[in-house]
Amino acid sequence: MMEKVVAVVVTFNRKALLIECLAALLRQSCPLQKIVLIDNASTDGTHEALGELGHLSHPSIDYHRLSSNTGGAGGFHEGMKRGLALAPDWLWLMDDDAEPADDALEQLQLGQCQDSTVAVACMPVGTDGVPQWVHRGWHDPKSSDLVGLTHLSQKDLIGTPVQIGFASFVGICVSARAARQIDLPRKEFFIHFDDYEYCIRLGQLGDLWLMPHSLILHKDARTAGGAISGSVTRQVLKYDRLWLTYFGPRNRLWMRLHQASLDTRIKVLMAESAEVLRHCAGALRHRDDHMFRRCLLRIFSFVDGVRGNFDNERPRKVLFD
């Protein structure tokens, strides 16, 4: 019997990419049961564009527009909840900037999975054709590294399925049976590390696999060339984009402190403290009108990560109030 698969897509203000993503999902060689589309209150005419294409009334698309932007974490929390209500066998997760190959779902070979399999992932490739290793890999709770993750590399691909420890929400297919046994992605994370944290919990139930021949094009410019740093970006961002840098350090620190032994937690705190100092030193050298607020935002991301304070209005309060 064919596996029932519900795709969950989260979008925000990227209507052109979303339309390409939906087109790829609708032409899969193995048809989907449904596409659950979560619109994070887009303001770029996404709703109107979908209406013009007939997607709002399409029998395969279940469109939901949220009242506010809840970030990727909130979008996947809502999307997976709605997807599970459709009684599928699998949930296939992706952002709007993903475009699976026409046979991507078929190449996941879900019907051949063992009962111990809790997730199967596509291989993401960038627009440059290079595999995006950062999106797949392993987790080491004993590592003193800030993230505790080891990313996949070319040497790990041998043409057959590879067991992994995590996969970002770019083409990961999660067993509905396993998803019902754990909490949904933490919507309070807003963005960044919600997928890693979810996979770590998922991996406690069984095995995660990468299927190298199942390809998904990922049009995220941040991972062009297949690599992205796990630590805070050291370049100085424009002030109106600075709020985005708060969530990653906060979420990863909270995640690491809740996974590790006492000895490892101390090492992580020391490494994170040093990162905060380097960040603040760089902000002060920049010497613009916002340098102190830049420092304060980074300090709050550290403090909130330690305390587990998920006030997602914090960046706005620090930067603009």
N, C-alpha and C positions, 0 to 999 in steps of 0.2 A: 504494500500500500504506500502511495506517495506521501512523503512528509508534508505536513501543513506548516507553512512558513508565513509569518506576518513581518513585514518590514516596518521599522520605526525610523522615521526621518524627522530631524529637528531643524528648523530654519529660523533665521532672523536676518531680514534686510539683504538677502542675496537672491532675488527672484530669478535672475538669469541662470545662476548655478543650480538653483532648485529645479527649474524646468528641465535642465539637462539630466539631473539626478532622477527625476520622476520618469523621464522618457526611457532611461536605461533600465529602470526597475520594471516598467511595463513591457519591455521587449525581452525579458529573461527567458531563456530556453526552457526553464522549469517555472511555470507560472506561480505567482504568489497568491496566497489566500486573500491577503489584504495589505494595503499600504496605510499605516497610521501616520498621518502627517501632523506634527505639532508646530504651529506658528507662534513664535514667541513675541506676539504683538508687533509684527513688522509694520514699518511706516513708509516703506518704499513702493507701495502699490502691489505687494505680493498677492493679496486677496483678489484684487481686480484682475491681475494677470492670470491667475489660476481660473477665474471665472470665464475669461475670454477663451481659454483653451478647453473649457468644458470639464476641467478637473474637479471643480466643486461638486459636480453631479456625477462624476465617474463612479461606476459601481465598484471599482477596485481601490478607490481612494477614500479614506475616512479622515476628513480634514477637521482639525480643531484649532481655533484661534484662542490663545490665552489672553487674559485681560491686561497682563503686564509681562515684561521680559523677565523670565526666571532663570536665564542663562542656560547653557547646555545641560547642566546637572538637573535643573528643574524640568527642562524639556524632556529629557530621557526618563526621568522619574514618572512624569505624567504619561509619556508615550508607552512605556513598558506596562504601566498599570492598565491602560486602555487596551494594549495589545494582548495581555494575558486574559482579559475578559472575553476575547474572541476564541478562546480555547485552542490555541495553536500548539504545535509540537516544538517550534523554534521561533525566536525573535531575532531578526536580522537588523542590527543597529548601525546607523550612519548619519553624519551631518549632511547638510545640503551641498557641500563642496566635494562630495564623493560621487563617482560615476562608475558603477560596477560594469565589468565586461559582460557581454550578452550571455556568456555561459558561466559567470562567476558563481551563481547559486548552484548550478549543476556540478561544478568542479569542487564544491564543498563536500560532496558525497555524504550528505547527512543520513541517508538511508543505510549506510554501512557503519555508522558510529556504534561503538560499544556502549553499554549502559553506564560505564564509568566516565564517559565524555560529557562534560558540562558546557563546553563551548568550542566552536570551530571558527577560525578566522581566515579571511582573505589576506593576500599579500598586497599592501598598498604601495603604489608607485607614484612618483611625482610627475609633473608635466614634462620634466626633463628625461623621463623614462627610467630614472634611478629608483630602486626600492627604498622606501622610507623606513630604515631599520629602527628608528626611534619608537615606532608605533608597536613593536613586538619585542618580547624578551622575557627576562626572568627577574624575580624578586628575591632579595636576600635580606631577611629581617635582622640579621646580625651585622650587616654592613654599617660602618660609621659614615658612609657617604650620605649627603643630604637627602637623596632620593631613594637610595637603596635598590636601584634598578640596574640591570645589565641588559643592554640592547642587543638585538639580533644583528648579525653581520653576514657578509657574503659566505664566509666559511661554514656557517651553520646551515646553509641551504644545500641539500643533497638531492633535491628532486622528489623526495618523499615527504610525507607529513612530519612535522617537527613539533615535539612537545614544548610548550612555552608556559610561562607563568603569568603573563598579562598581555592584553591587547587593548589598544585604545578603541574608542567607539567609532572606528572607521572600518566597517565591514565585519564586525564580529557577530557571530550567530550563536545566541545563547539558548541552551535547552530550557524550555518552559518548565519542565519538571524541576530542574535545579533552581530556576528563578523564583519559583513559588516557595522554596525552602529558606530563602534569605530575604532581607530587606531590599527594597529597591535602591537604585543609586541615591546617594545623599544629596537631596535638592538644596540643602543649606550651603553646599560647596559653591554654588552658582556656576563657576567655570574652573577648569584645571584640576586634574588629579581625581576627579570623580570616577572616571573610568578605571584608573589604576586601583583605586581603593575598592571598587566593586569587584574587580577581577581577583583581588587577593582574597576577598571573602568567598567568591565563587569557587576559587581553587581549593578551598578547604573541603569541598564536596566531591571533587573529582578532577579530571584531566582537561586541560585546554590544549588545542592543537592548531597549528598553522598549516594551511594547505597551499603550498607554493604556487600551484598552477591556477588557483582562483585569484584573479587579479582585479584590483579596484583602483581606479585613477583617483588620486587625491590632489585637489587643486589648491591646497593650502600653501601660500607663498612662504610661510615661516619654515616649512620643512623642505623647501627646494634643495636639491642636492642630497637629500636623504639624511640630513643630520640636524639636530637642534640641541642646544645645551639644556641640561636638566637644572642648571642653576639660574639665578636671576640674570636677565640680559643686562650687560654692562653699558650698552649704548644709552645715551640720554634720549628718552622718548619725548615727543611733543606733549605739552602739558594736558591737552584735552584727551590724550590716550593713556595718560599715566595711571589712571584708576585701574586699568587692566592688570597692572603689575602687583596689586595687593593680594589677589586671591591665590595665585600659585604658591608663593612662599607660606602663606597661612595654612593652606590645605595640606601641603606636603609635610609641614612640620607637625601638624596635628596627627596626620596619618602615621608618620614615623614614630612619634611618641607613644602611639597606641599599639604599635606592632612589636616593639623591641624590648629587650631585657633592660634592666636598670643601667647596666654598664654601657650598653649601646645608646640608650637615651641620653646619658651624660655626654657621650662623644658627639652625638647629633646636635645637642644644644650648644656645645662649644663650637662646632663647625658653623652652625647657623648664626651664632653671635658674631663670629669673625666675618661672615658674609654681610651681615647688617652693617658692621663697621666699614667694610670696603665700599658698600653701596653709599653710605652717608658721606664718606670721604670724597667719593666721586661726585656726588651731588653738590657738595660744598665747593669743589674745584670749578664746577660749572658756573657758579656765581651769577645766577639769574634771579629774578624777583621771587621765584618759587623754591629756591634751594632748601629752605628750612621745611617747607611743606613736603617736599620730596623725601627728606630725611624722616619726617614725622610719619608719613604713610608707611615707609618701610619698617619703622620701629613698631607701629601698630600691627602690621602683619605678623611680626614676630610675637608680640605680646598676645594677640588674639589667637594665634596658633597654639601657644602654650596653654592658654586658659580655655580653649575650645569655645571662643566667642565668635559666633557666625553672624555678626551684624553686617549684612551686605550693603548697608547704607554708609558704612564707615568711610570708604573712599570719597564719596561725595561730601561728607561732613568735613573731612580733613582738607580736601583740596579746594572746595568752593564755598564753604560757609564762612 
